[in-house]
Amino acid sequence: MTSSLGVMYLLQGIGSIIGAPIVGAICVAVGSFDIGFYIAGAIFVAGSLCSFVAQAIHRRKKLLMENENNPMH
């Protein structure tokens, strides 16, 4: 658990370090911060969807394993 928490914080830190210059470059190219916020929002939504899909897959696998181990059903 602590190892996965460390990896999560590492990736969050990398995103924090890289995100600001990327949005700044987009702002300079486009002239507005709007596109940067839309991209950040899209990445957030995509990450949330990936999390929900991973949770659904995990629950399905767990259910299938329980059904294999219980021959009565």
N, CA, C and O atoms as a Tinker XYZ file with bonds, in Angstrom:
   292  protein
     1  N      0.827000   -1.195000    0.000000    73     2
     2  CA     0.000000    0.000000    0.000000    64     1     3
     3  C      0.865000    1.250000    0.000000    63     2     4     5
     4  O      0.615000    2.181000   -0.765000    81     3
     5  N      1.880000    1.274000    0.855000    73     3     6
     6  CA     2.725000    2.469000    0.911000    64     5     7
     7  C      3.516000    2.649000   -0.369000    63     6     8     9
     8  O      3.794000    3.778000   -0.775000    81     7
     9  N      3.883000    1.549000   -1.010000    73     7    10
    10  CA     4.611000    1.639000   -2.276000    64     9    11
    11  C      3.739000    2.267000   -3.356000    63    10    12    13
    12  O      4.208000    3.120000   -4.110000    81    11
    13  N      2.474000    1.856000   -3.439000    73    11    14
    14  CA     1.582000    2.423000   -4.453000    64    13    15
    15  C      1.277000    3.883000   -4.156000    63    14    16    17
    16  O      1.086000    4.679000   -5.075000    81    15
    17  N      1.230000    4.235000   -2.882000    73    15    18
    18  CA     1.018000    5.637000   -2.525000    64    17    19
    19  C      2.214000    6.476000   -2.949000    63    18    20    21
    20  O      2.046000    7.598000   -3.428000    81    19
    21  N      3.410000    5.949000   -2.779000    73    19    22
    22  CA     4.607000    6.651000   -3.217000    64    21    23
    23  C      4.634000    6.856000   -4.716000    63    22    24    25
    24  O      5.001000    7.931000   -5.191000    81    23
    25  N      4.245000    5.832000   -5.472000    73    23    26
    26  CA     4.192000    5.945000   -6.931000    64    25    27
    27  C      3.157000    6.994000   -7.339000    63    26    28    29
    28  O      3.386000    7.780000   -8.259000    81    27
    29  N      2.024000    6.998000   -6.650000    73    27    30
    30  CA     0.986000    7.980000   -6.963000    64    29    31
    31  C      1.504000    9.403000   -6.749000    63    30    32    33
    32  O      1.295000   10.277000   -7.590000    81    31
    33  N      2.184000    9.632000   -5.615000    73    31    34
    34  CA     2.733000   10.963000   -5.347000    64    33    35
    35  C      3.830000   11.333000   -6.341000    63    34    36    37
    36  O      3.953000   12.497000   -6.722000    81    35
    37  N      4.621000   10.358000   -6.760000    73    35    38
    38  CA     5.648000   10.615000   -7.760000    64    37    39
    39  C      5.026000   11.082000   -9.071000    63    38    40    41
    40  O      5.456000   12.078000   -9.652000    81    39
    41  N      4.014000   10.359000   -9.529000    73    39    42
    42  CA     3.360000   10.721000  -10.785000    64    41    43
    43  C      2.632000   12.058000  -10.677000    63    42    44    45
    44  O      2.600000   12.832000  -11.634000    81    43
    45  N      2.054000   12.324000   -9.526000    73    43    46
    46  CA     1.392000   13.610000   -9.310000    64    45    47
    47  C      2.412000   14.742000   -9.354000    63    46    48    49
    48  O      2.140000   15.802000   -9.916000    81    47
    49  N      3.568000   14.524000   -8.773000    73    47    50
    50  CA     4.619000   15.539000   -8.796000    64    49    51
    51  C      5.137000   15.791000  -10.195000    63    50    52    53
    52  O      5.366000   16.937000  -10.582000    81    51
    53  N      5.325000   14.722000  -10.959000    73    51    54
    54  CA     5.769000   14.885000  -12.344000    64    53    55
    55  C      4.741000   15.675000  -13.140000    63    54    56    57
    56  O      5.100000   16.561000  -13.916000    81    55
    57  N      3.474000   15.359000  -12.953000    73    55    58
    58  CA     2.416000   16.105000  -13.643000    64    57    59
    59  C      2.392000   17.570000  -13.236000    63    58    60    61
    60  O      2.155000   18.447000  -14.066000    81    59
    61  N      2.635000   17.831000  -11.971000    73    59    62
    62  CA     2.651000   19.220000  -11.493000    64    61    63
    63  C      3.820000   19.995000  -12.082000    63    62    64    65
    64  O      3.682000   21.169000  -12.426000    81    63
    65  N      4.973000   19.340000  -12.199000    73    63    66
    66  CA     6.157000   20.011000  -12.739000    64    65    67
    67  C      6.012000   20.244000  -14.240000    63    66    68    69
    68  O      6.378000   21.308000  -14.738000    81    67
    69  N      5.492000   19.279000  -14.951000    73    67    70
    70  CA     5.403000   19.372000  -16.413000    64    69    71
    71  C      4.171000   20.150000  -16.864000    63    70    72    73
    72  O      4.207000   20.806000  -17.905000    81    71
    73  N      3.081000   20.089000  -16.097000    73    71    74
    74  CA     1.821000   20.690000  -16.525000    64    73    75
    75  C      1.868000   22.191000  -16.713000    63    74    76    77
    76  O      1.352000   22.710000  -17.702000    81    75
    77  N      2.481000   22.893000  -15.778000    73    75    78
    78  CA     2.504000   24.359000  -15.860000    64    77    79
    79  C      3.231000   24.878000  -17.108000    63    78    80    81
    80  O      2.698000   25.757000  -17.785000    81    79
    81  N      4.420000   24.372000  -17.437000    73    79    82
    82  CA     5.063000   24.854000  -18.667000    64    81    83
    83  C      4.287000   24.513000  -19.939000    63    82    84    85
    84  O      4.273000   25.288000  -20.895000    81    83
    85  N      3.642000   23.344000  -19.939000    73    83    86
    86  CA     2.868000   22.967000  -21.125000    64    85    87
    87  C      1.685000   23.910000  -21.312000    63    86    88    89
    88  O      1.437000   24.385000  -22.420000    81    87
    89  N      0.957000   24.181000  -20.234000    73    87    90
    90  CA    -0.179000   25.106000  -20.321000    64    89    91
    91  C      0.310000   26.502000  -20.674000    63    90    92    93
    92  O     -0.352000   27.215000  -21.428000    81    91
    93  N      1.462000   26.901000  -20.138000    73    91    94
    94  CA     2.039000   28.199000  -20.496000    64    93    95
    95  C      2.359000   28.296000  -21.973000    63    94    96    97
    96  O      2.098000   29.324000  -22.600000    81    95
    97  N      2.928000   27.226000  -22.543000    73    95    98
    98  CA     3.229000   27.217000  -23.978000    64    97    99
    99  C      1.953000   27.272000  -24.805000    63    98   100   101
   100  O      1.902000   27.947000  -25.833000    81    99
   101  N      0.931000   26.565000  -24.359000    73    99   102
   102  CA    -0.353000   26.603000  -25.067000    64   101   103
   103  C     -0.940000   28.011000  -24.992000    63   102   104   105
   104  O     -1.482000   28.514000  -25.976000    81   103
   105  N     -0.832000   28.648000  -23.824000    73   103   106
   106  CA    -1.355000   30.000000  -23.654000    64   105   107
   107  C     -0.642000   30.981000  -24.574000    63   106   108   109
   108  O     -1.279000   31.847000  -25.174000    81   107
   109  N      0.673000   30.849000  -24.687000    73   107   110
   110  CA     1.437000   31.736000  -25.568000    64   109   111
   111  C      1.034000   31.505000  -27.026000    63   110   112   113
   112  O      0.896000   32.460000  -27.791000    81   111
   113  N      0.848000   30.247000  -27.409000    73   111   114
   114  CA     0.503000   29.926000  -28.793000    64   113   115
   115  C     -0.906000   30.360000  -29.158000    63   114   116   117
   116  O     -1.144000   30.843000  -30.264000    81   115
   117  N     -1.846000   30.187000  -28.224000    73   115   118
   118  CA    -3.254000   30.456000  -28.523000    64   117   119
   119  C     -3.682000   31.845000  -28.055000    63   118   120   121
   120  O     -4.527000   32.484000  -28.681000    81   119
   121  N     -3.096000   32.306000  -26.957000    73   119   122
   122  CA    -3.455000   33.618000  -26.433000    64   121   123
   123  C     -4.487000   33.570000  -25.329000    63   122   124   125
   124  O     -4.998000   34.609000  -24.911000    81   123
   125  N     -4.804000   32.365000  -24.845000    73   123   126
   126  CA    -5.804000   32.230000  -23.806000    64   125   127
   127  C     -5.502000   30.974000  -22.988000    63   126   128   129
   128  O     -4.945000   30.001000  -23.496000    81   127
   129  N     -5.881000   31.020000  -21.714000    73   127   130
   130  CA    -5.703000   29.858000  -20.861000    64   129   131
   131  C     -6.851000   28.862000  -20.995000    63   130   132   133
   132  O     -6.788000   27.780000  -20.411000    81   131
   133  N     -7.885000   29.196000  -21.738000    73   131   134
   134  CA    -9.064000   28.330000  -21.847000    64   133   135
   135  C     -8.719000   26.927000  -22.338000    63   134   136   137
   136  O     -9.173000   25.939000  -21.760000    81   135
   137  N     -7.919000   26.833000  -23.399000    73   135   138
   138  CA    -7.580000   25.532000  -23.971000    64   137   139
   139  C     -6.836000   24.674000  -22.941000    63   138   140   141
   140  O     -7.083000   23.473000  -22.839000    81   139
   141  N     -5.935000   25.285000  -22.187000    73   139   142
   142  CA    -5.204000   24.551000  -21.153000    64   141   143
   143  C     -6.136000   23.967000  -20.103000    63   142   144   145
   144  O     -5.950000   22.831000  -19.666000    81   143
   145  N     -7.139000   24.742000  -19.697000    73   143   146
   146  CA    -8.104000   24.240000  -18.716000    64   145   147
   147  C     -8.965000   23.127000  -19.303000    63   146   148   149
   148  O     -9.299000   22.166000  -18.610000    81   147
   149  N     -9.323000   23.254000  -20.578000    73   147   150
   150  CA   -10.112000   22.197000  -21.212000    64   149   151
   151  C     -9.305000   20.901000  -21.310000    63   150   152   153
   152  O     -9.836000   19.816000  -21.073000    81   151
   153  N     -8.033000   21.018000  -21.656000    73   151   154
   154  CA    -7.180000   19.830000  -21.743000    64   153   155
   155  C     -7.023000   19.188000  -20.364000    63   154   156   157
   156  O     -7.126000   17.968000  -20.233000    81   155
   157  N     -6.775000   19.998000  -19.340000    73   155   158
   158  CA    -6.642000   19.466000  -17.981000    64   157   159
   159  C     -7.939000   18.782000  -17.547000    63   158   160   161
   160  O     -7.898000   17.717000  -16.930000    81   159
   161  N     -9.072000   19.375000  -17.859000    73   159   162
   162  CA   -10.359000   18.760000  -17.527000    64   161   163
   163  C    -10.572000   17.447000  -18.262000    63   162   164   165
   164  O    -11.083000   16.485000  -17.689000    81   163
   165  N    -10.181000   17.408000  -19.532000    73   163   166
   166  CA   -10.328000   16.173000  -20.309000    64   165   167
   167  C     -9.446000   15.065000  -19.750000    63   166   168   169
   168  O     -9.864000   13.908000  -19.697000    81   167
   169  N     -8.226000   15.409000  -19.330000    73   167   170
   170  CA    -7.337000   14.416000  -18.739000    64   169   171
   171  C     -7.915000   13.915000  -17.419000    63   170   172   173
   172  O     -7.841000   12.722000  -17.122000    81   171
   173  N     -8.486000   14.813000  -16.630000    73   171   174
   174  CA    -9.114000   14.426000  -15.367000    64   173   175
   175  C    -10.281000   13.464000  -15.606000    63   174   176   177
   176  O    -10.400000   12.451000  -14.917000    81   175
   177  N    -11.126000   13.774000  -16.565000    73   175   178
   178  CA   -12.274000   12.912000  -16.873000    64   177   179
   179  C    -11.797000   11.560000  -17.404000    63   178   180   181
   180  O    -12.348000   10.522000  -17.034000    81   179
   181  N    -10.775000   11.563000  -18.270000    73   179   182
   182  CA   -10.248000   10.305000  -18.805000    64   181   183
   183  C     -9.666000    9.442000  -17.677000    63   182   184   185
   184  O     -9.864000    8.227000  -17.660000    81   183
   185  N     -8.957000   10.064000  -16.749000    73   183   186
   186  CA    -8.417000    9.321000  -15.614000    64   185   187
   187  C     -9.511000    8.747000  -14.737000    63   186   188   189
   188  O     -9.391000    7.625000  -14.243000    81   187
   189  N    -10.577000    9.508000  -14.538000    73   187   190
   190  CA   -11.705000    9.018000  -13.744000    64   189   191
   191  C    -12.379000    7.837000  -14.423000    63   190   192   193
   192  O    -12.730000    6.857000  -13.767000    81   191
   193  N    -12.559000    7.927000  -15.730000    73   191   194
   194  CA   -13.171000    6.820000  -16.471000    64   193   195
   195  C    -12.297000    5.570000  -16.401000    63   194   196   197
   196  O    -12.809000    4.464000  -16.229000    81   195
   197  N    -10.978000    5.741000  -16.534000    73   195   198
   198  CA   -10.064000    4.601000  -16.419000    64   197   199
   199  C    -10.176000    3.963000  -15.043000    63   198   200   201
   200  O    -10.146000    2.739000  -14.917000    81   199
   201  N    -10.303000    4.783000  -14.021000    73   199   202
   202  CA   -10.429000    4.264000  -12.663000    64   201   203
   203  C    -11.715000    3.462000  -12.498000    63   202   204   205
   204  O    -11.699000    2.387000  -11.899000    81   203
   205  N    -12.818000    3.968000  -13.019000    73   203   206
   206  CA   -14.089000    3.252000  -12.924000    64   205   207
   207  C    -14.053000    1.947000  -13.699000    63   206   208   209
   208  O    -14.569000    0.934000  -13.226000    81   207
   209  N    -13.452000    1.952000  -14.881000    73   207   210
   210  CA   -13.358000    0.737000  -15.685000    64   209   211
   211  C    -12.482000   -0.297000  -14.975000    63   210   212   213
   212  O    -12.823000   -1.479000  -14.934000    81   211
   213  N    -11.350000    0.149000  -14.414000    73   211   214
   214  CA   -10.472000   -0.779000  -13.692000    64   213   215
   215  C    -11.190000   -1.385000  -12.491000    63   214   216   217
   216  O    -11.033000   -2.574000  -12.210000    81   215
   217  N    -11.966000   -0.589000  -11.791000    73   215   218
   218  CA   -12.716000   -1.100000  -10.637000    64   217   219
   219  C    -13.768000   -2.115000  -11.085000    63   218   220   221
   220  O    -13.957000   -3.140000  -10.430000    81   219
   221  N    -14.447000   -1.840000  -12.189000    73   219   222
   222  CA   -15.460000   -2.773000  -12.692000    64   221   223
   223  C    -14.821000   -4.088000  -13.126000    63   222   224   225
   224  O    -15.375000   -5.156000  -12.869000    81   223
   225  N    -13.669000   -4.023000  -13.778000    73   223   226
   226  CA   -12.965000   -5.241000  -14.194000    64   225   227
   227  C    -12.533000   -6.049000  -12.978000    63   226   228   229
   228  O    -12.665000   -7.272000  -12.953000    81   227
   229  N    -12.012000   -5.349000  -11.968000    73   227   230
   230  CA   -11.581000   -6.028000  -10.749000    64   229   231
   231  C    -12.754000   -6.726000  -10.059000    63   230   232   233
   232  O    -12.625000   -7.870000   -9.625000    81   231
   233  N    -13.888000   -6.048000   -9.956000    73   231   234
   234  CA   -15.067000   -6.660000   -9.325000    64   233   235
   235  C    -15.552000   -7.865000  -10.111000    63   234   236   237
   236  O    -15.946000   -8.876000   -9.529000    81   235
   237  N    -15.524000   -7.757000  -11.445000    73   235   238
   238  CA   -15.976000   -8.878000  -12.278000    64   237   239
   239  C    -15.062000  -10.084000  -12.105000    63   238   240   241
   240  O    -15.532000  -11.215000  -11.981000    81   239
   241  N    -13.750000   -9.837000  -12.097000    73   239   242
   242  CA   -12.812000  -10.943000  -11.902000    64   241   243
   243  C    -12.994000  -11.578000  -10.530000    63   242   244   245
   244  O    -12.934000  -12.799000  -10.389000    81   243
   245  N    -13.214000  -10.750000   -9.528000    73   243   246
   246  CA   -13.421000  -11.268000   -8.174000    64   245   247
   247  C    -14.687000  -12.121000   -8.119000    63   246   248   249
   248  O    -14.693000  -13.182000   -7.495000    81   247
   249  N    -15.751000  -11.667000   -8.766000    73   247   250
   250  CA   -16.999000  -12.421000   -8.801000    64   249   251
   251  C    -16.820000  -13.747000   -9.524000    63   250   252   253
   252  O    -17.325000  -14.772000   -9.067000    81   251
   253  N    -16.106000  -13.741000  -10.649000    73   251   254
   254  CA   -15.860000  -14.978000  -11.376000    64   253   255
   255  C    -15.026000  -15.955000  -10.557000    63   254   256   257
   256  O    -15.280000  -17.159000  -10.577000    81   255
   257  N    -14.029000  -15.441000   -9.835000    73   255   258
   258  CA   -13.208000  -16.303000   -8.982000    64   257   259
   259  C    -14.052000  -16.907000   -7.859000    63   258   260   261
   260  O    -13.882000  -18.080000   -7.527000    81   259
   261  N    -14.949000  -16.130000   -7.277000    73   259   262
   262  CA   -15.816000  -16.645000   -6.220000    64   261   263
   263  C    -16.744000  -17.721000   -6.750000    63   262   264   265
   264  O    -17.007000  -18.710000   -6.065000    81   263
   265  N    -17.247000  -17.536000   -7.973000    73   263   266
   266  CA   -18.143000  -18.539000   -8.570000    64   265   267
   267  C    -17.403000  -19.825000   -8.896000    63   266   268   269
   268  O    -17.974000  -20.910000   -8.783000    81   267
   269  N    -16.121000  -19.721000   -9.306000    73   267   270
   270  CA   -15.336000  -20.930000   -9.597000    64   269   271
   271  C    -15.034000  -21.700000   -8.313000    63   270   272   273
   272  O    -15.010000  -22.931000   -8.323000    81   271
   273  N    -14.807000  -20.996000   -7.220000    73   271   274
   274  CA   -14.470000  -21.637000   -5.962000    64   273   275
   275  C    -15.688000  -22.188000   -5.228000    63   274   276   277
   276  O    -15.534000  -22.979000   -4.298000    81   275
   277  N    -16.893000  -21.788000   -5.626000    73   275   278
   278  CA   -18.110000  -22.228000   -4.975000    64   277   279
   279  C    -18.922000  -23.052000   -5.980000    63   278   280   281
   280  O    -19.677000  -22.468000   -6.759000    81   279
   281  N    -18.799000  -24.374000   -5.995000    73   279   282
   282  CA   -19.486000  -25.190000   -7.011000    64   281   283
   283  C    -21.013000  -25.270000   -6.812000    63   282   284   285
   284  O    -21.716000  -25.771000   -7.689000    81   283
   285  N    -21.519000  -24.798000   -5.702000    73   283   286
   286  CA   -22.955000  -24.867000   -5.440000    64   285   287
   287  C    -23.752000  -23.921000   -6.342000    63   286   288   289
   288  O    -24.928000  -24.177000   -6.599000    81   287
   289  N    -23.155000  -22.855000   -6.819000    73   287   290
   290  CA   -23.899000  -21.897000   -7.658000    64   289   291
   291  C    -23.807000  -22.244000   -9.087000    63   290   292
   292  O    -24.372000  -21.547000   -9.929000    81   291
